[in-house]
Amino acid sequence: MKLGIEILGNYWLRSMKLKLFSDVALMAQTIMVFEKIVPNSARLGIPLLVVVYLTRGFAYGFFIPYSIAFIVDGLRGANGNSIKLGVGLLVTLAVVFVVTEIAQMFFFKKLPRIIVTLKQLVVKTIENSSNASDDREDLVGKISSDVDFIVWNVNAFLTTLLPNLFTALTALFSTLTFNISIGLIVTSTLTPYIVYAEVYSRIIEKYRSQERRAYAQSVVYVKNIVYGDRSSREDLDNVLLKWEHAINKIMWMDRYYFALGFTTCFLSISYIAILAIRRVEESYLGIGAFAGMLYASLSAHIGMLNAMWAFCIQGQTIATIKRILSYIQLVEKLKSHEKRTVHIMTRAC
């Protein structure tokens, strides 16, 4: 109840600046650090993902609605060519997904190398930095857990945002080609997801920070107990309660987002279906086009719901990035210094 009041109260009015934008800037900075420590992970990897998911989005958001339309119209009119065209689009879709799945490995295989290299560099900066005086229990977790969390969540952000956003945009374009007036209505019904993601991002950072800190401390206390330090038991119990409290808040926030999202999705689709049925009755829309439009509208909504969920993942990741931001910045300076040193030595030779 308290969490619900926090969401629906004046929390939204604290600032008119969209948190999503500032989070994207920090996420981009982090990705650039990844590029510095593992060359081509971002410079080539991200354009590859864009091409892969743009291709998938076009295929999924355009081929399926039209294959449904062709098959339905072919069955109604006993048109074998129309049915073959619809089935052909589905076969093409299968080929697209197989090829693009294999292509993604160029990016994915960089992720373990980023984790290993980033941990090594963070340890190196700690050895030479005054930040080593941070809370020792928390510091262990920052190295052992937070680095992994950030890298995998950056990957989750990209691989959730890109395919779903491209699918939503392509499906939206499909609705406009079927019937422009209904397509414009579908467009307007997609905007609430942006609001839900913004509110989620504003609230989730606090709870994810609490969860990460408690998890990091619990790792050290468990180690101490395993090695015979029974005095850490009370500390472990306390920190596990904090972790449980924070993770429950996070799960409730997840449920708020998807409950609001699915409510918006299916109420919108119901309204769009009523409008489309009227167009069919008025002979402005064929049965095949009606089936294709409904599928395209649903794809646009589900795609947008999941695309904005990527920004919710981003909100959780930003909380963790801020926990080790000072070390990430030191790593960035270290790599820049190494690059300048190599450049100077090369010129000297």
N, C-alpha and C positions, 0 to 999 in steps of 0.2 A: 504493500500500500504506500509506504513511504517513498519507495523507488518510483512508483507511478506518479505520485505528486511531484517528485523532482523532475520527471520528464514533462509533465503537462503544465508545470508552474512557470515561474519566470526565468528558469535556467536558460531558455532559448534567447532571452532578451539581454543577457549579459554583454553580448557584443554582436554588432551587425556584420562583422567580418566572418566570412565562411571559414570554419576550421578545416574543411576539406581541402581548401586551397593551400593553406599553410602546411598541412600534413603532406600534401603532394610535393611541396618544395623540399621538405626535409627527407622524404623518401627518395627523391631524385638525387639529393646530395649523397645519401648513403649508397645508392646504386653506382654513383660515380667513384666512390671509394672502392667498391668492388672491382670496378674497371681498372683502377690504378694497381691493385694488388694482384689481380688475375686479368691480364690483358685480353681484350676481345670478348670478355664475358658479357659486357653491356654493349660495346660498340658494334659487334656483330650479332651477339645473342638476341638483343631486344628487337632489332630490325627483322631478324629471322622469325621471332615470335609474332611480330605484327603481320608479316606475310602469311605465316601459317594460319593464324586465327582470322585474318581478313578473308582468306580463301575459304576456311571452314564456315565463317559467319555468312558469307555470300551463298555458299552451297546449302547450308542448313536453313537460312531465312528465306531463300528464293526458290531453291529446287523443290523442297518438300511441299510448300503450299501449291506450287504450280503442278507438281506431279499428282497431288490429290485432285486438283481441279481437272486435269486432263483425264485421269482414270475415271472419275465420277461422270464427266461428260461423255466419255467413251462408252461407258456401260449404259448410260441412258439412251445414247443414240446408236448403239451397236457399231461404234466406230473403232475398228481394230487399230488403226494408225495412232489415234489419240491415246489408247491404252498403252501401246508400245512406247510412245514418247514419255508417258508418265513413269513407266517401269524403267525406261532408260535413264531418266533423271535420278532415280533411286540407286541404280547400279553405279552411276557416276559418283554419287555421294559416297558410296562405300569405298571407291578407289581413292577419292580425295582424303577421306579420314585415315586410311591406311598409310598413304604416302606422307601426310603431314605428321602423323604420330611418330614415324621413324625420324623425320627431319628435326623434331624437337630435341633429340638426344644431344645435338651439338651444344645446346644451352644447358640442358640438365646435367651433363657430365662436368660442367664447370662448378656446380654448386658445392660438392664435397671439397674441391680444391679451395674455394673461397673460404669455407668454414675452417679448414686446417690452417691456411695462411693467415687468416684474420686472428685466430686464437694465438698463433705464434707471435704475431706482431703486437697484439694487445699485451701479452706477457712481457715482451721486450720493452714496451713503453712503461709498464708498471715497474719494471726493474730499474728504470732510469727516471722515474717521475715521482713527484711529491704526492700524487694521487694514491700511491701505494699505502698511504695511511688511512684510506677508507675503511669502513666496517669490514673486517676480515671475512666474516661469514658471508656477507653479501657479495664481496669481491670474488670469492670462489665461485658463487653461482653465476656472476656476470660472465666469467670466462667459460665455465663448464656448460652452462645452459642457455644464457641469453644470446650468445653469439649464434648458436644453432637456431634458436627461436627466430631471430631476426632474418637470417638467410632463408630459412624455409618459408617464413611468412612473406618475405618479399617475393619469392617464387609463387606462393599461393595468391598474392595480390595480382601479379601480372597474369598468371594463368587462369584466374577467375575473371578479372576485368576484361581482358582483350577478347576472348571468344564470346562472352555474353554480351558485351557492348556491340560488337560487330554483328552478332546475330540479331540483337534488338533493332539496330538501325536498318539492317537488310530486311527484316520482317516488316518493319514500319514502312519501308519503301514499297514492299509487296502490297500492303493494305492500300496504299495510295494508288497503286496501279489498278487494283480491283475496283475501288470506288473512292474518289478523292475526298468527298465530304466525310465519309466514315473514317477514312484514313487520318484526317485532321483531328477528329474526335479522339481516335486512338492515341494520337500524339499528345493531346492535352491530358489524357488520363495517366500518362507515364510520369508526370512531374512529382507526384507525392513521394516517390521512392527516394528522390534527392533529399527531401526534407527529413525523411526517416533516417537516412544515413548520416546527415549532419547532426541531428539530435543524438544519435547513437555515439558518434565520434566524440562529441563534447562530454559525454558522461563516462564512457568506457575507459578512458585513459587512467582515471584515478584507480579504478578497481583492478585493471591489469597491472599497474605499477605495484599495488599492494600484493597481488598474487605472485608476481615475479620475485619480489623481495622475500616473501615468506618461503617460497619454494627454494630459493637460493640458500637461505639460512638453514632450512630443514636438511639439505644435503650435507652440510657440515656437521650438524648435530647428530645425524644418523651415523656418519663416519666416526665421530667421537665415541658414541655408544658402542659401536662395533669394536673399537679398539680399547674398550674397557673404561671409558670415562662416564660413569653412571650419573654424574652430576648434571650431564646435559639432557637428562630425560625430561625434566620439568620444562626446560627451554624448548625442547622439541614439541612437547604437548601444546604449549602456548602458541608456537609458531604454526603448527598444523591447524589449530583453531582459526587463526588469522587467515591461513590459506583457504580453508573451507568457506569462511565467510566471503572472501573476495571472489572465489570461483562460483559460488552460488549467485552472487550479484551479476557476474558476467553471463551466466546461463540464463538468468531472468532477462537481461538486456537482449540476448539473442532471441528469446521467445517473443519479446515485445516487437522486435524488428520484423520477424517472420509472420507473426500474427497480424500486424498491421498491413504487411506487404501482401499476404495471401488474401486478406479481406479486400484490399484495394483491387487486386488482380481479378478475382472472380466476380465482384460486383460490377467492375468495368466490363468484363467479358459478357456478363448477362445483359447489360445495357446495350453493348455493341450488337449482340445477337438479336435483340428486339428491333434495333434500327435496320439491321441487315435483312431480317425477315420481311419488314415492310418494303424494302427495296425489291426483294424477290416478288412479293405480291403485286408490286407496281410495274413489274417486268423491267426494272432497271438493272437487275442483277440475276445472273443465271444460277442454277443449283450448284454447278461445279465451282463457280466463282465464290458463291456463298460459303461452301465448305472450305475452300482455300483461304478466304478472308478470315474466317473464324480461327483456323489454325495459325495463320500469320499473326493475328491479334494476340492470341495466347502466347505465341513464341516471343512477340515483342515485350509483353508484360513479364513473362518468366525471365527473359533475357535481361531486362532492365532491373528486375528484382535482384538477380544474382550479380549483375554488374555493380550495383550499389552496395551489395554485400561485400564486394571486394574492397570498397572504401571503409567498410566496418572492420574488415581484417586489417586494413591500413591503420585505423585508429588504435587497434590493439598493438600493432607493431611499433607505432610511433612511441607509445608509452615505454616499450622496451628499448628502443633506440635511444631515447633520452636518458635511460639509466646508464648507458655506456657511451654517451655522446662525446664526452671529454676524451675517452680513449680512441674513439673513431677519428676524432679531429687530430689527435696526436699521430695516429697511424697515417692519416692523409699527409701531414707535414713530413713525417718520416719518409714516405715514399717519394714526395716531391723533392726532398733533400737528396735522396739517393739518386733520383733521376738527374738533378742538376750536377751532382758529383760525377756521374758517369759521362755527362755531356762535356764537362770541363776537362776530364781526363782524356776524352776522345779528341777534343780540340788540341790539347797539349801534345798528343802523339802525332 
